[in-house]
């Protein structure tokens, strides 16, 4: 489902505060690049 906000203003304020939170930045020098993970390495298990 997802998050249900009571109003658009509450959503905008909450998302702004969440993105400014330093805990959302993640660790420096992460062992992988999550943006690139989505695009590579998929091999079909079964050919129909």
PyMOL Python script that loads the backbone (N, CA, C, O; Angstrom):
from pymol import cmd

cmd.read_pdbstr("""\
ATOM      1  N   UNK A   1       0.830  -1.179   0.000  1.00  0.00           N
ATOM      2  CA  UNK A   1       0.000   0.000   0.000  1.00  0.00           C
ATOM      3  C   UNK A   1       0.875   1.243   0.000  1.00  0.00           C
ATOM      4  O   UNK A   1       1.022   1.856  -1.057  1.00  0.00           O
ATOM      5  N   UNK A   2       1.442   1.637   1.070  1.00  0.00           N
ATOM      6  CA  UNK A   2       2.280   2.832   1.125  1.00  0.00           C
ATOM      7  C   UNK A   2       1.873   3.719   2.291  1.00  0.00           C
ATOM      8  O   UNK A   2       0.982   3.391   3.075  1.00  0.00           O
ATOM      9  N   UNK A   3       2.541   4.828   2.376  1.00  0.00           N
ATOM     10  CA  UNK A   3       2.255   5.785   3.452  1.00  0.00           C
ATOM     11  C   UNK A   3       1.041   6.608   3.065  1.00  0.00           C
ATOM     12  O   UNK A   3       0.932   7.080   1.933  1.00  0.00           O
ATOM     13  N   UNK A   4       0.134   6.776   4.007  1.00  0.00           N
ATOM     14  CA  UNK A   4      -1.023   7.637   3.785  1.00  0.00           C
ATOM     15  C   UNK A   4      -0.861   8.863   4.671  1.00  0.00           C
ATOM     16  O   UNK A   4      -0.874   8.765   5.898  1.00  0.00           O
ATOM     17  N   UNK A   5      -0.710  10.014   4.037  1.00  0.00           N
ATOM     18  CA  UNK A   5      -0.527  11.270   4.751  1.00  0.00           C
ATOM     19  C   UNK A   5      -1.892  11.933   4.959  1.00  0.00           C
ATOM     20  O   UNK A   5      -2.777  11.795   4.115  1.00  0.00           O
ATOM     21  N   UNK A   6      -2.069  12.646   6.068  1.00  0.00           N
ATOM     22  CA  UNK A   6      -3.358  13.307   6.313  1.00  0.00           C
ATOM     23  C   UNK A   6      -3.638  14.455   5.346  1.00  0.00           C
ATOM     24  O   UNK A   6      -4.798  14.796   5.114  1.00  0.00           O
ATOM     25  N   UNK A   7      -2.580  15.058   4.776  1.00  0.00           N
ATOM     26  CA  UNK A   7      -2.762  16.143   3.811  1.00  0.00           C
ATOM     27  C   UNK A   7      -1.517  16.273   2.949  1.00  0.00           C
ATOM     28  O   UNK A   7      -0.464  15.720   3.268  1.00  0.00           O
ATOM     29  N   UNK A   8      -1.649  17.004   1.863  1.00  0.00           N
ATOM     30  CA  UNK A   8      -0.500  17.217   0.980  1.00  0.00           C
ATOM     31  C   UNK A   8       0.573  18.031   1.697  1.00  0.00           C
ATOM     32  O   UNK A   8       1.764  17.765   1.532  1.00  0.00           O
ATOM     33  N   UNK A   9       0.166  19.012   2.485  1.00  0.00           N
ATOM     34  CA  UNK A   9       1.125  19.834   3.224  1.00  0.00           C
ATOM     35  C   UNK A   9       1.900  18.983   4.229  1.00  0.00           C
ATOM     36  O   UNK A   9       3.113  19.143   4.361  1.00  0.00           O
ATOM     37  N   UNK A  10       1.225  18.088   4.935  1.00  0.00           N
ATOM     38  CA  UNK A  10       1.902  17.195   5.886  1.00  0.00           C
ATOM     39  C   UNK A  10       2.891  16.298   5.147  1.00  0.00           C
ATOM     40  O   UNK A  10       3.991  16.052   5.641  1.00  0.00           O
ATOM     41  N   UNK A  11       2.509  15.810   3.971  1.00  0.00           N
ATOM     42  CA  UNK A  11       3.409  14.974   3.165  1.00  0.00           C
ATOM     43  C   UNK A  11       4.641  15.751   2.737  1.00  0.00           C
ATOM     44  O   UNK A  11       5.764  15.265   2.875  1.00  0.00           O
ATOM     45  N   UNK A  12       4.439  16.953   2.220  1.00  0.00           N
ATOM     46  CA  UNK A  12       5.563  17.764   1.762  1.00  0.00           C
ATOM     47  C   UNK A  12       6.525  18.071   2.907  1.00  0.00           C
ATOM     48  O   UNK A  12       7.740  17.969   2.742  1.00  0.00           O
ATOM     49  N   UNK A  13       5.985  18.447   4.065  1.00  0.00           N
ATOM     50  CA  UNK A  13       6.824  18.755   5.227  1.00  0.00           C
ATOM     51  C   UNK A  13       7.566  17.510   5.718  1.00  0.00           C
ATOM     52  O   UNK A  13       8.757  17.569   6.021  1.00  0.00           O
ATOM     53  N   UNK A  14       6.864  16.400   5.792  1.00  0.00           N
ATOM     54  CA  UNK A  14       7.472  15.160   6.266  1.00  0.00           C
ATOM     55  C   UNK A  14       8.563  14.655   5.343  1.00  0.00           C
ATOM     56  O   UNK A  14       9.617  14.225   5.811  1.00  0.00           O
ATOM     57  N   UNK A  15       8.328  14.701   4.037  1.00  0.00           N
ATOM     58  CA  UNK A  15       9.333  14.249   3.081  1.00  0.00           C
ATOM     59  C   UNK A  15      10.556  15.159   3.091  1.00  0.00           C
ATOM     60  O   UNK A  15      11.685  14.684   2.969  1.00  0.00           O
ATOM     61  N   UNK A  16      10.338  16.465   3.235  1.00  0.00           N
ATOM     62  CA  UNK A  16      11.461  17.405   3.302  1.00  0.00           C
ATOM     63  C   UNK A  16      12.324  17.110   4.522  1.00  0.00           C
ATOM     64  O   UNK A  16      13.550  17.064   4.426  1.00  0.00           O
ATOM     65  N   UNK A  17      11.678  16.911   5.667  1.00  0.00           N
ATOM     66  CA  UNK A  17      12.430  16.604   6.887  1.00  0.00           C
ATOM     67  C   UNK A  17      13.161  15.267   6.776  1.00  0.00           C
ATOM     68  O   UNK A  17      14.286  15.136   7.257  1.00  0.00           O
ATOM     69  N   UNK A  18      12.536  14.287   6.153  1.00  0.00           N
ATOM     70  CA  UNK A  18      13.177  12.976   6.006  1.00  0.00           C
ATOM     71  C   UNK A  18      14.412  13.060   5.109  1.00  0.00           C
ATOM     72  O   UNK A  18      15.440  12.457   5.416  1.00  0.00           O
ATOM     73  N   UNK A  19      14.320  13.798   4.013  1.00  0.00           N
ATOM     74  CA  UNK A  19      15.454  13.908   3.098  1.00  0.00           C
ATOM     75  C   UNK A  19      16.588  14.738   3.677  1.00  0.00           C
ATOM     76  O   UNK A  19      17.740  14.564   3.279  1.00  0.00           O
ATOM     77  N   UNK A  20      16.285  15.642   4.611  1.00  0.00           N
ATOM     78  CA  UNK A  20      17.328  16.444   5.261  1.00  0.00           C
ATOM     79  C   UNK A  20      17.997  15.690   6.410  1.00  0.00           C
ATOM     80  O   UNK A  20      19.036  16.126   6.906  1.00  0.00           O
ATOM     81  N   UNK A  21      17.429  14.583   6.834  1.00  0.00           N
ATOM     82  CA  UNK A  21      17.974  13.807   7.944  1.00  0.00           C
ATOM     83  C   UNK A  21      19.285  13.158   7.506  1.00  0.00           C
ATOM     84  O   UNK A  21      19.311  12.455   6.496  1.00  0.00           O
ATOM     85  N   UNK A  22      20.373  13.378   8.245  1.00  0.00           N
ATOM     86  CA  UNK A  22      21.663  12.810   7.839  1.00  0.00           C
ATOM     87  C   UNK A  22      21.671  11.283   7.813  1.00  0.00           C
ATOM     88  O   UNK A  22      22.514  10.695   7.135  1.00  0.00           O
ATOM     89  N   UNK A  23      20.769  10.631   8.523  1.00  0.00           N
ATOM     90  CA  UNK A  23      20.712   9.168   8.516  1.00  0.00           C
ATOM     91  C   UNK A  23      20.249   8.618   7.167  1.00  0.00           C
ATOM     92  O   UNK A  23      20.467   7.443   6.874  1.00  0.00           O
ATOM     93  N   UNK A  24      19.615   9.450   6.347  1.00  0.00           N
ATOM     94  CA  UNK A  24      19.143   9.016   5.032  1.00  0.00           C
ATOM     95  C   UNK A  24      20.253   9.034   3.977  1.00  0.00           C
ATOM     96  O   UNK A  24      20.070   8.486   2.890  1.00  0.00           O
ATOM     97  N   UNK A  25      21.387   9.648   4.274  1.00  0.00           N
ATOM     98  CA  UNK A  25      22.463   9.786   3.292  1.00  0.00           C
ATOM     99  C   UNK A  25      23.148   8.450   3.015  1.00  0.00           C
ATOM    100  O   UNK A  25      23.650   8.243   1.910  1.00  0.00           O
ATOM    101  N   UNK A  26      23.183   7.554   3.972  1.00  0.00           N
ATOM    102  CA  UNK A  26      23.858   6.278   3.771  1.00  0.00           C
ATOM    103  C   UNK A  26      25.346   6.411   4.041  1.00  0.00           C
ATOM    104  O   UNK A  26      25.865   7.521   4.160  1.00  0.00           O
ATOM    105  N   UNK A  27      26.018   5.301   4.135  1.00  0.00           N
ATOM    106  CA  UNK A  27      27.451   5.340   4.438  1.00  0.00           C
ATOM    107  C   UNK A  27      28.278   5.766   3.232  1.00  0.00           C
ATOM    108  O   UNK A  27      27.934   5.467   2.088  1.00  0.00           O
ATOM    109  N   UNK A  28      29.370   6.466   3.505  1.00  0.00           N
ATOM    110  CA  UNK A  28      30.303   6.819   2.442  1.00  0.00           C
ATOM    111  C   UNK A  28      31.055   5.566   2.023  1.00  0.00           C
ATOM    112  O   UNK A  28      31.400   4.735   2.863  1.00  0.00           O
ATOM    113  N   UNK A  29      31.306   5.430   0.746  1.00  0.00           N
ATOM    114  CA  UNK A  29      32.049   4.277   0.265  1.00  0.00           C
ATOM    115  C   UNK A  29      31.269   2.980   0.383  1.00  0.00           C
ATOM    116  O   UNK A  29      31.826   1.950   0.761  1.00  0.00           O
ATOM    117  N   UNK A  30      29.979   3.027   0.060  1.00  0.00           N
ATOM    118  CA  UNK A  30      29.164   1.815   0.117  1.00  0.00           C
ATOM    119  C   UNK A  30      29.764   0.757  -0.817  1.00  0.00           C
ATOM    120  O   UNK A  30      30.373   1.114  -1.826  1.00  0.00           O
ATOM    121  N   UNK A  31      29.608  -0.514  -0.510  1.00  0.00           N
ATOM    122  CA  UNK A  31      30.241  -1.560  -1.314  1.00  0.00           C
ATOM    123  C   UNK A  31      29.630  -1.763  -2.699  1.00  0.00           C
ATOM    124  O   UNK A  31      30.190  -2.507  -3.503  1.00  0.00           O
ATOM    125  N   UNK A  32      28.506  -1.126  -3.000  1.00  0.00           N
ATOM    126  CA  UNK A  32      27.896  -1.264  -4.318  1.00  0.00           C
ATOM    127  C   UNK A  32      27.141   0.009  -4.667  1.00  0.00           C
ATOM    128  O   UNK A  32      26.823   0.812  -3.790  1.00  0.00           O
ATOM    129  N   UNK A  33      26.860   0.186  -5.930  1.00  0.00           N
ATOM    130  CA  UNK A  33      26.090   1.329  -6.410  1.00  0.00           C
ATOM    131  C   UNK A  33      24.672   0.846  -6.691  1.00  0.00           C
ATOM    132  O   UNK A  33      24.433   0.195  -7.709  1.00  0.00           O
ATOM    133  N   UNK A  34      23.745   1.151  -5.818  1.00  0.00           N
ATOM    134  CA  UNK A  34      22.372   0.676  -5.940  1.00  0.00           C
ATOM    135  C   UNK A  34      21.688   1.117  -7.218  1.00  0.00           C
ATOM    136  O   UNK A  34      20.837   0.394  -7.736  1.00  0.00           O
ATOM    137  N   UNK A  35      22.039   2.293  -7.744  1.00  0.00           N
ATOM    138  CA  UNK A  35      21.426   2.776  -8.985  1.00  0.00           C
ATOM    139  C   UNK A  35      21.801   1.884 -10.166  1.00  0.00           C
ATOM    140  O   UNK A  35      20.997   1.696 -11.079  1.00  0.00           O
ATOM    141  N   UNK A  36      22.994   1.344 -10.157  1.00  0.00           N
ATOM    142  CA  UNK A  36      23.435   0.512 -11.273  1.00  0.00           C
ATOM    143  C   UNK A  36      23.037  -0.946 -11.092  1.00  0.00           C
ATOM    144  O   UNK A  36      22.984  -1.696 -12.067  1.00  0.00           O
ATOM    145  N   UNK A  37      22.759  -1.354  -9.874  1.00  0.00           N
ATOM    146  CA  UNK A  37      22.388  -2.740  -9.613  1.00  0.00           C
ATOM    147  C   UNK A  37      21.123  -3.156 -10.359  1.00  0.00           C
ATOM    148  O   UNK A  37      20.984  -4.313 -10.755  1.00  0.00           O
ATOM    149  N   UNK A  38      20.217  -2.225 -10.546  1.00  0.00           N
ATOM    150  CA  UNK A  38      18.928  -2.528 -11.158  1.00  0.00           C
ATOM    151  C   UNK A  38      19.094  -2.953 -12.610  1.00  0.00           C
ATOM    152  O   UNK A  38      18.295  -3.742 -13.115  1.00  0.00           O
ATOM    153  N   UNK A  39      20.113  -2.447 -13.286  1.00  0.00           N
ATOM    154  CA  UNK A  39      20.208  -2.622 -14.735  1.00  0.00           C
ATOM    155  C   UNK A  39      21.013  -3.843 -15.182  1.00  0.00           C
ATOM    156  O   UNK A  39      20.988  -4.165 -16.370  1.00  0.00           O
ATOM    157  N   UNK A  40      21.708  -4.521 -14.315  1.00  0.00           N
ATOM    158  CA  UNK A  40      22.597  -5.542 -14.851  1.00  0.00           C
ATOM    159  C   UNK A  40      22.446  -6.920 -14.245  1.00  0.00           C
ATOM    160  O   UNK A  40      21.934  -7.085 -13.138  1.00  0.00           O
ATOM    161  N   UNK A  41      22.901  -7.894 -14.989  1.00  0.00           N
ATOM    162  CA  UNK A  41      23.061  -9.233 -14.461  1.00  0.00           C
ATOM    163  C   UNK A  41      21.863 -10.144 -14.452  1.00  0.00           C
ATOM    164  O   UNK A  41      21.903 -11.166 -13.767  1.00  0.00           O
ATOM    165  N   UNK A  42      20.809  -9.846 -15.159  1.00  0.00           N
ATOM    166  CA  UNK A  42      19.640 -10.715 -15.152  1.00  0.00           C
ATOM    167  C   UNK A  42      19.741 -11.724 -16.286  1.00  0.00           C
ATOM    168  O   UNK A  42      19.956 -11.355 -17.440  1.00  0.00           O
ATOM    169  N   UNK A  43      19.584 -12.988 -15.951  1.00  0.00           N
ATOM    170  CA  UNK A  43      19.633 -14.063 -16.944  1.00  0.00           C
ATOM    171  C   UNK A  43      18.360 -14.891 -16.785  1.00  0.00           C
ATOM    172  O   UNK A  43      18.005 -15.260 -15.665  1.00  0.00           O
ATOM    173  N   UNK A  44      17.657 -15.193 -17.901  1.00  0.00           N
ATOM    174  CA  UNK A  44      16.435 -15.982 -17.789  1.00  0.00           C
ATOM    175  C   UNK A  44      16.725 -17.392 -17.260  1.00  0.00           C
ATOM    176  O   UNK A  44      17.704 -18.022 -17.658  1.00  0.00           O
ATOM    177  N   UNK A  45      15.883 -17.867 -16.379  1.00  0.00           N
ATOM    178  CA  UNK A  45      16.038 -19.217 -15.833  1.00  0.00           C
ATOM    179  C   UNK A  45      15.368 -20.258 -16.722  1.00  0.00           C
ATOM    180  O   UNK A  45      15.742 -21.430 -16.696  1.00  0.00           O
ATOM    181  N   UNK A  46      14.378 -19.835 -17.511  1.00  0.00           N
ATOM    182  CA  UNK A  46      13.612 -20.773 -18.324  1.00  0.00           C
ATOM    183  C   UNK A  46      13.240 -20.106 -19.641  1.00  0.00           C
ATOM    184  O   UNK A  46      12.712 -18.994 -19.652  1.00  0.00           O
ATOM    185  N   UNK A  47      13.513 -20.780 -20.744  1.00  0.00           N
ATOM    186  CA  UNK A  47      13.096 -20.287 -22.056  1.00  0.00           C
ATOM    187  C   UNK A  47      11.806 -21.000 -22.438  1.00  0.00           C
ATOM    188  O   UNK A  47      11.742 -22.230 -22.448  1.00  0.00           O
ATOM    189  N   UNK A  48      10.791 -20.225 -22.749  1.00  0.00           N
ATOM    190  CA  UNK A  48       9.491 -20.810 -23.105  1.00  0.00           C
ATOM    191  C   UNK A  48       9.388 -21.075 -24.585  1.00  0.00           C
ATOM    192  O   UNK A  48       8.361 -21.566 -25.054  1.00  0.00           O
TER     193      UNK A  48
END
""", "prot")
cmd.dss("prot")
cmd.show_as("cartoon", "prot")
cmd.util.cbc("prot")
cmd.orient("prot")
